[in-house]
């Protein structure tokens, strides 16, 4: 049993990590109840076995923001998402989700509700994606 535990420890100790930084522009929101997306590019060549552990981000939209404003940070498929509406910068844990590091993360933004609205121009978005393999 000790040999098995030692082998597992050695395997975990050999795990490696990496990361990359990327940027894009948040989309302009023209209409209510429509999701607008942007996916900052993957930089470099993360190994195909690498999975995202944490995404640090900052995005920008002007104030005041209309009622119903929403922003989500998601995996490339939109399966795993975190509501980052109230936090223009921060970190989202992806550990344990199995999200591949060689696929981009996506920001989804919209204004929910009824009535008309003026276009809401997006500013820059920056991400730092950390991963293990």
ROFI-325830 format. One record per atom (N, C-alpha, C): atom name; residue in one letter; x, y, z. Coordinates in Angstrom, 1 decimal. Atoms other than C-alpha are relative to their C-alpha. Layout:
<nodes>
("CA", "A", (X, Y, Z))
...
</nodes>
This chain:
<nodes>
("N", "X", (0.8, -1.2, 0.0))
("CA", "X", (0.0, 0.0, 0.0))
("C", "X", (0.9, 1.3, 0.0))
("N", "X", (-0.9, -1.1, -0.1))
("CA", "X", (2.9, 2.3, 0.8))
("C", "X", (0.6, 0.3, -1.4))
("N", "X", (-0.5, -0.2, 1.3))
("CA", "X", (4.3, 1.8, -2.7))
("C", "X", (-1.0, 0.7, -0.9))
("N", "X", (1.0, -0.6, 0.8))
("CA", "X", (1.0, 2.7, -4.3))
("C", "X", (-0.2, 1.5, 0.4))
("N", "X", (0.1, -1.4, -0.4))
("CA", "X", (0.7, 5.9, -2.2))
("C", "X", (1.2, 0.8, -0.4))
("N", "X", (-1.2, -0.7, 0.4))
("CA", "X", (4.3, 6.8, -3.0))
("C", "X", (0.0, 0.3, -1.5))
("N", "X", (0.1, -0.2, 1.4))
("CA", "X", (3.7, 6.3, -6.7))
("C", "X", (-1.0, 1.1, -0.4))
("N", "X", (1.1, -1.1, 0.3))
("CA", "X", (0.5, 8.5, -6.6))
("C", "X", (0.6, 1.3, 0.4))
("N", "X", (-0.6, -1.3, -0.3))
("CA", "X", (2.5, 11.2, -4.8))
("C", "X", (1.0, 0.4, -1.0))
("N", "X", (-1.0, -0.3, 1.1))
("CA", "X", (5.3, 11.0, -7.4))
("C", "X", (-0.7, 0.5, -1.2))
("N", "X", (0.7, -0.4, 1.2))
("CA", "X", (2.8, 11.3, -10.2))
("C", "X", (-0.6, 1.4, 0.2))
("N", "X", (0.6, -1.4, -0.2))
("CA", "X", (1.1, 14.4, -8.6))
("C", "X", (1.2, 1.0, 0.1))
("N", "X", (-1.1, -0.9, -0.1))
("CA", "X", (4.5, 15.9, -7.9))
("C", "X", (0.5, 0.4, -1.4))
("N", "X", (-0.5, -0.2, 1.3))
("CA", "X", (5.3, 15.6, -11.6))
("C", "X", (-0.9, 0.8, -0.9))
("N", "X", (1.0, -0.8, 0.8))
("CA", "X", (2.2, 17.5, -12.7))
("C", "X", (0.6, 1.4, -0.2))
("N", "X", (-0.6, -1.3, 0.4))
("CA", "X", (3.1, 20.7, -14.5))
("C", "X", (-1.2, 1.0, -0.1))
("N", "X", (1.0, -1.0, 0.2))
("CA", "X", (1.3, 24.0, -14.9))
("C", "X", (0.5, 1.1, -1.0))
("N", "X", (-0.4, -1.1, 1.0))
("CA", "X", (1.3, 26.9, -17.4))
("C", "X", (-1.1, 1.0, 0.0))
("N", "X", (1.0, -1.0, 0.1))
("CA", "X", (-0.7, 29.9, -18.4))
("C", "X", (0.3, 0.9, -1.2))
("N", "X", (-0.2, -1.0, 1.1))
("CA", "X", (-1.2, 32.6, -21.0))
("C", "X", (-0.9, 1.2, 0.3))
("N", "X", (0.8, -1.2, -0.1))
("CA", "X", (-2.6, 36.1, -21.2))
("C", "X", (-0.5, 0.4, -1.4))
("N", "X", (0.6, -0.4, 1.3))
("CA", "X", (-4.9, 37.4, -23.9))
("C", "X", (-1.0, 1.2, 0.2))
("N", "X", (0.9, -1.2, -0.1))
("CA", "X", (-7.1, 40.4, -24.7))
("C", "X", (-0.9, 0.1, -1.2))
("N", "X", (0.9, -0.2, 1.1))
("CA", "X", (-10.0, 41.4, -26.9))
("C", "X", (-0.8, 1.3, 0.4))
("N", "X", (0.9, -1.1, -0.3))
("CA", "X", (-12.8, 44.0, -26.9))
("C", "X", (-1.4, -0.6, 0.3))
("N", "X", (1.3, 0.4, -0.3))
("CA", "X", (-16.1, 43.4, -25.2))
("C", "X", (-0.9, 0.5, -1.1))
("N", "X", (0.8, -0.4, 1.1))
("CA", "X", (-18.9, 43.6, -27.8))
("C", "X", (-1.0, 1.1, 0.4))
("N", "X", (1.0, -1.1, -0.2))
("CA", "X", (-21.2, 46.6, -28.1))
("C", "X", (-1.4, -0.7, 0.0))
("N", "X", (1.3, 0.5, -0.2))
("CA", "X", (-24.7, 45.7, -26.9))
("C", "X", (-1.0, 0.9, -0.7))
("N", "X", (0.9, -0.8, 0.8))
("CA", "X", (-27.3, 47.0, -29.4))
("C", "X", (-1.4, -0.2, 0.4))
("N", "X", (1.4, 0.4, -0.2))
("CA", "X", (-30.5, 45.2, -28.5))
("C", "X", (-0.2, -0.8, 1.3))
("N", "X", (0.3, 0.7, -1.2))
("CA", "X", (-32.1, 43.9, -25.3))
("C", "X", (-0.3, -1.5, -0.3))
("N", "X", (0.3, 1.5, 0.0))
("CA", "X", (-32.4, 40.1, -24.6))
("C", "X", (0.7, -0.8, -1.1))
("N", "X", (-0.8, 0.7, 1.0))
("CA", "X", (-29.7, 39.1, -27.1))
("C", "X", (1.4, -0.1, 0.6))
("N", "X", (-1.4, 0.2, -0.6))
("CA", "X", (-26.4, 37.5, -25.9))
("C", "X", (1.0, 0.4, -1.1))
("N", "X", (-1.1, -0.4, 0.8))
("CA", "X", (-23.3, 39.1, -27.4))
("C", "X", (1.2, -0.7, 0.6))
("N", "X", (-1.1, 0.8, -0.5))
("CA", "X", (-20.1, 37.1, -27.1))
("C", "X", (1.4, 0.5, -0.6))
("N", "X", (-1.4, -0.2, 0.4))
("CA", "X", (-16.3, 37.5, -27.3))
("C", "X", (0.8, -1.1, 0.6))
("N", "X", (-0.9, 1.0, -0.5))
("CA", "X", (-13.6, 34.9, -26.9))
("C", "X", (1.4, 0.4, -0.2))
("N", "X", (-1.4, -0.3, 0.2))
("CA", "X", (-10.1, 36.1, -26.3))
("C", "X", (0.8, -1.2, -0.4))
("N", "X", (-0.7, 1.1, 0.6))
("CA", "X", (-7.7, 34.0, -28.3))
("C", "X", (0.9, -0.8, 1.0))
("N", "X", (-1.0, 0.8, -0.7))
("CA", "X", (-5.7, 31.1, -26.8))
("C", "X", (1.3, 0.4, -0.5))
("N", "X", (-1.3, -0.4, 0.4))
("CA", "X", (-2.1, 32.2, -26.8))
("C", "X", (1.0, -1.2, 0.3))
("N", "X", (-0.9, 1.1, -0.1))
("CA", "X", (0.6, 29.6, -27.4))
("C", "X", (-0.7, -1.3, -0.3))
("N", "X", (0.5, 1.3, 0.3))
("CA", "X", (0.0, 25.9, -27.5))
("C", "X", (-0.1, -0.8, 1.3))
("N", "X", (0.1, 0.8, -1.2))
("CA", "X", (-1.3, 24.5, -24.2))
("C", "X", (-0.2, -1.5, -0.4))
("N", "X", (0.1, 1.4, 0.4))
("CA", "X", (-1.0, 20.7, -24.2))
("C", "X", (-1.4, -0.5, 0.0))
("N", "X", (1.4, 0.5, 0.1))
("CA", "X", (-4.1, 18.8, -25.2))
("C", "X", (-0.5, -0.6, 1.3))
("N", "X", (0.5, 0.6, -1.3))
("CA", "X", (-4.2, 17.2, -21.7))
("C", "X", (-0.2, 1.1, 1.0))
("N", "X", (0.1, -1.1, -1.0))
("CA", "X", (-4.1, 20.6, -19.9))
("C", "X", (-1.5, 0.4, 0.2))
("N", "X", (1.3, -0.5, -0.3))
("CA", "X", (-7.2, 21.8, -18.1))
("C", "X", (0.1, 1.3, 0.8))
("N", "X", (0.0, -1.3, -0.6))
("CA", "X", (-8.0, 25.3, -16.9))
("C", "X", (-0.2, -0.2, 1.5))
("N", "X", (0.2, -0.1, -1.4))
("CA", "X", (-7.6, 25.9, -13.2))
("C", "X", (-0.7, 1.3, 0.5))
("N", "X", (0.6, -1.3, -0.4))
("CA", "X", (-8.3, 29.6, -12.8))
("C", "X", (0.1, 1.0, -1.2))
("N", "X", (0.0, -1.1, 1.0))
("CA", "X", (-9.2, 32.5, -15.1))
("C", "X", (-0.1, 1.3, 0.7))
("N", "X", (0.0, -1.4, -0.6))
("CA", "X", (-8.3, 36.0, -13.9))
("C", "X", (-0.4, 0.9, -1.2))
("N", "X", (0.5, -0.8, 1.1))
("CA", "X", (-10.1, 38.7, -15.9))
("C", "X", (-0.2, 1.4, 0.5))
("N", "X", (0.6, -1.4, -0.2))
("CA", "X", (-11.0, 42.4, -16.2))
("C", "X", (-0.7, 0.4, -1.3))
("N", "X", (0.7, -0.5, 1.1))
("CA", "X", (-13.6, 43.8, -18.5))
("C", "X", (-0.5, 1.4, 0.3))
("N", "X", (0.4, -1.4, -0.2))
("CA", "X", (-15.0, 47.2, -19.1))
("C", "X", (-1.3, 0.3, -0.9))
("N", "X", (1.2, -0.6, 0.6))
("CA", "X", (-18.5, 48.7, -19.9))
("C", "X", (-0.2, 1.3, 0.7))
("N", "X", (0.1, -1.3, -0.6))
("CA", "X", (-19.3, 52.3, -19.2))
("C", "X", (-1.1, 0.0, 1.0))
("N", "X", (1.0, -0.2, -1.0))
("CA", "X", (-21.4, 53.5, -16.3))
("C", "X", (-0.7, 1.3, -0.4))
("N", "X", (0.8, 1.0, -0.7))
("CA", "X", (-24.2, 54.0, -15.6))
("C", "X", (-0.4, -1.1, -1.0))
("N", "X", (0.4, 1.2, 0.7))
("CA", "X", (-25.1, 50.5, -16.8))
("C", "X", (-1.6, -0.1, 0.1))
("N", "X", (1.5, 0.1, -0.1))
("CA", "X", (-28.8, 49.9, -17.7))
("C", "X", (-0.4, -1.1, 0.8))
("N", "X", (0.6, 1.1, -0.7))
("CA", "X", (-31.1, 47.8, -15.6))
("C", "X", (0.0, -1.2, -0.9))
("N", "X", (0.1, 1.2, 0.8))
("CA", "X", (-30.9, 44.2, -16.7))
("C", "X", (1.4, -0.4, -0.6))
("N", "X", (-1.4, 0.3, 0.6))
("CA", "X", (-27.1, 44.3, -17.6))
("C", "X", (0.5, -1.2, 0.7))
("N", "X", (-0.6, 1.3, -0.5))
("CA", "X", (-25.4, 40.9, -17.3))
("C", "X", (1.2, -0.3, -0.8))
("N", "X", (-1.2, 0.5, 0.6))
("CA", "X", (-22.0, 39.5, -18.0))
("C", "X", (0.3, -1.4, 0.7))
("N", "X", (-0.4, 1.3, -0.5))
("CA", "X", (-21.0, 35.8, -17.7))
("C", "X", (1.4, -0.4, -0.7))
("N", "X", (-1.3, 0.5, 0.5))
("CA", "X", (-17.5, 34.2, -18.1))
("C", "X", (-0.2, -1.5, 0.0))
("N", "X", (0.3, 1.4, 0.3))
("CA", "X", (-17.9, 30.7, -19.6))
("C", "X", (1.1, -0.8, -0.7))
("N", "X", (-0.9, 0.8, 0.8))
("CA", "X", (-16.0, 27.8, -21.1))
("C", "X", (-0.5, 0.2, -1.5))
("N", "X", (0.2, -0.2, 1.4))
("CA", "X", (-16.0, 27.6, -24.9))
("C", "X", (-1.4, -0.4, -0.5))
("N", "X", (1.3, 0.5, 0.4))
("CA", "X", (-19.3, 25.7, -25.0))
("C", "X", (-1.2, 0.6, 0.7))
("N", "X", (1.0, -0.6, -0.8))
("CA", "X", (-21.2, 27.8, -22.5))
("C", "X", (-0.6, -0.9, 1.0))
("N", "X", (0.5, 1.0, -0.9))
("CA", "X", (-21.7, 24.7, -20.3))
("C", "X", (0.3, 0.5, 1.4))
("N", "X", (-0.5, -0.5, -1.3))
("CA", "X", (-19.7, 26.1, -17.3))
("C", "X", (0.1, 1.5, 0.0))
("N", "X", (0.0, -1.4, 0.0))
("CA", "X", (-20.4, 29.7, -16.5))
("C", "X", (0.0, 0.6, 1.4))
("N", "X", (0.0, -0.7, -1.3))
("CA", "X", (-19.8, 32.2, -13.7))
("C", "X", (-0.6, 1.4, -0.3))
("N", "X", (0.6, -1.4, 0.2))
("CA", "X", (-21.9, 35.4, -13.3))
("C", "X", (1.1, 1.0, 0.6))
("N", "X", (-1.0, -1.0, -0.4))
("CA", "X", (-19.3, 38.2, -13.2))
("C", "X", (-0.5, 1.4, -0.2))
("N", "X", (0.6, -1.3, 0.2))
("CA", "X", (-21.8, 41.1, -13.7))
("C", "X", (0.4, 1.0, 1.0))
("N", "X", (-0.3, -0.9, -1.0))
("CA", "X", (-21.0, 42.7, -10.4))
("C", "X", (1.5, 0.2, 0.2))
("N", "X", (-1.4, -0.1, -0.3))
("CA", "X", (-17.3, 42.3, -10.6))
("C", "X", (0.7, 0.2, -1.4))
("N", "X", (-0.7, -0.3, 1.2))
("CA", "X", (-15.4, 44.0, -13.5))
("C", "X", (1.4, -0.6, -0.1))
("N", "X", (-1.2, 0.7, 0.0))
("CA", "X", (-12.3, 42.2, -12.4))
("C", "X", (0.0, -1.0, 1.1))
("N", "X", (-0.1, 1.0, -1.0))
("CA", "X", (-11.5, 39.1, -10.4))
("C", "X", (0.5, -1.3, -0.6))
("N", "X", (-0.4, 1.3, 0.4))
("CA", "X", (-10.9, 35.4, -10.7))
("C", "X", (-1.1, -1.0, 0.1))
("N", "X", (1.0, 1.0, 0.0))
("CA", "X", (-13.0, 32.4, -11.6))
("C", "X", (0.7, -1.4, 0.0))
("N", "X", (-0.6, 1.4, -0.1))
("CA", "X", (-12.1, 28.8, -10.5))
("C", "X", (-0.7, -0.9, -1.0))
("N", "X", (0.5, 1.0, 0.9))
("CA", "X", (-12.4, 26.3, -13.3))
("C", "X", (0.5, -1.4, 0.4))
("N", "X", (-0.6, 1.3, -0.5))
("CA", "X", (-10.6, 23.5, -11.3))
("C", "X", (-1.0, -1.0, 0.2))
("N", "X", (0.9, 1.1, -0.1))
("CA", "X", (-12.3, 20.2, -11.5))
("C", "X", (-1.1, -0.1, -1.1))
("N", "X", (1.0, 0.0, 1.1))
("CA", "X", (-14.5, 21.1, -14.5))
("C", "X", (0.4, -0.7, -1.2))
("N", "X", (-0.5, 0.7, 1.2))
("CA", "X", (-12.3, 19.5, -17.1))
("C", "X", (0.0, 0.8, -1.2))
("N", "X", (-0.1, -0.9, 1.2))
("CA", "X", (-12.3, 22.5, -19.4))
("C", "X", (1.4, 0.1, -0.5))
("N", "X", (-1.3, 0.1, 0.7))
("CA", "X", (-9.5, 22.1, -21.9))
("C", "X", (0.6, 1.4, -0.1))
("N", "X", (-0.7, -1.3, 0.1))
("CA", "X", (-6.9, 24.9, -21.8))
("C", "X", (0.3, 0.4, -1.5))
("N", "X", (-0.2, -0.3, 1.4))
("CA", "X", (-6.5, 24.7, -25.6))
("C", "X", (-1.2, 0.5, -0.7))
("N", "X", (1.2, -0.6, 0.6))
("CA", "X", (-10.0, 26.1, -26.1))
("C", "X", (-0.2, 1.3, 0.7))
("N", "X", (0.2, -1.4, -0.6))
("CA", "X", (-10.9, 29.8, -25.5))
("C", "X", (-1.1, 0.0, 1.0))
("N", "X", (1.1, -0.4, -0.9))
("CA", "X", (-13.0, 31.1, -22.6))
("C", "X", (-0.8, 1.1, -0.8))
("N", "X", (0.9, -1.0, 0.6))
("CA", "X", (-16.0, 33.3, -23.6))
("C", "X", (-0.7, 0.9, 1.0))
("N", "X", (0.9, -0.9, -0.8))
("CA", "X", (-17.7, 36.3, -22.2))
("C", "X", (-1.3, 0.2, -0.7))
("N", "X", (1.3, -0.2, 0.5))
("CA", "X", (-21.4, 36.6, -22.7))
("C", "X", (-0.6, 1.2, 0.7))
("N", "X", (0.5, -1.2, -0.6))
("CA", "X", (-23.0, 40.0, -22.2))
("C", "X", (-1.4, 0.3, -0.7))
("N", "X", (1.3, -0.4, 0.5))
("CA", "X", (-26.6, 41.3, -22.6))
("C", "X", (-0.6, 1.0, 1.0))
("N", "X", (0.9, -0.8, -0.8))
("CA", "X", (-29.2, 43.7, -21.3))
("C", "X", (-1.3, -0.7, -0.1))
("N", "X", (1.3, 0.6, -0.1))
("CA", "X", (-32.3, 41.9, -20.2))
("C", "X", (-1.1, 1.0, 0.2))
("N", "X", (1.1, -0.9, -0.3))
("CA", "X", (-35.7, 43.6, -20.1))
("C", "X", (-0.8, 0.4, -1.3))
("N", "X", (0.9, -0.4, 1.1))
("CA", "X", (-38.2, 45.4, -22.3))
("C", "X", (0.4, 1.5, -0.3))
("N", "X", (-0.2, -1.4, 0.4))
("CA", "X", (-38.1, 48.8, -24.1))
("C", "X", (1.2, 0.1, -0.8))
("N", "X", (-1.1, -0.3, 0.8))
("CA", "X", (-35.5, 50.5, -26.1))
("C", "X", (1.2, 0.3, 0.8))
("N", "X", (-1.3, -0.4, -0.6))
("CA", "X", (-31.9, 51.2, -25.3))
("C", "X", (1.0, 0.6, -1.0))
("N", "X", (-1.1, -0.5, 0.8))
("CA", "X", (-29.0, 53.1, -26.6))
("C", "X", (1.1, -1.0, 0.0))
("N", "X", (-1.1, 1.0, 0.0))
("CA", "X", (-26.0, 51.0, -27.7))
("C", "X", (1.0, 0.2, 1.2))
("N", "X", (-0.9, 0.0, -1.1))
("CA", "X", (-23.7, 50.1, -24.8))
("C", "X", (1.4, -0.5, -0.5))
("N", "X", (-1.3, 0.4, 0.6))
("CA", "X", (-20.1, 50.1, -26.1))
("C", "X", (0.9, -0.7, 1.0))
("N", "X", (-0.9, 0.7, -0.8))
("CA", "X", (-17.8, 47.5, -24.7))
("C", "X", (1.4, 0.5, -0.1))
("N", "X", (-1.4, -0.4, -0.1))
("CA", "X", (-14.2, 48.3, -23.6))
("C", "X", (0.8, -1.2, -0.1))
("N", "X", (-0.9, 1.1, 0.1))
("CA", "X", (-11.2, 46.1, -23.4))
("C", "X", (-0.3, -1.1, 1.1))
("N", "X", (0.0, 1.2, -0.9))
("CA", "X", (-11.2, 42.6, -21.8))
("C", "X", (1.3, -0.7, 0.0))
("N", "X", (-1.3, 0.7, -0.1))
("CA", "X", (-8.1, 40.9, -20.5))
("C", "X", (-0.2, -1.2, 0.9))
("N", "X", (0.1, 1.3, -0.7))
("CA", "X", (-7.7, 37.3, -19.3))
("C", "X", (1.4, -0.5, 0.2))
("N", "X", (-1.2, 0.9, -0.2))
("CA", "X", (-4.9, 35.3, -17.7))
("C", "X", (-0.6, -1.3, 0.4))
("N", "X", (0.5, 1.4, -0.2))
("CA", "X", (-5.7, 31.6, -18.0))
("C", "X", (1.1, -0.8, 0.5))
("N", "X", (-1.0, 0.9, -0.6))
("CA", "X", (-3.8, 29.2, -15.7))
("C", "X", (-0.5, -1.4, -0.2))
("N", "X", (0.4, 1.4, 0.2))
("CA", "X", (-3.8, 25.5, -16.3))
("C", "X", (1.0, -1.0, 0.5))
("N", "X", (-0.9, 1.1, -0.5))
("CA", "X", (-2.4, 22.2, -15.1))
("C", "X", (0.0, -1.1, -1.1))
("N", "X", (-0.1, 1.1, 0.9))
("CA", "X", (-1.3, 19.2, -17.2))
("C", "X", (0.9, -1.1, 0.6))
</nodes>
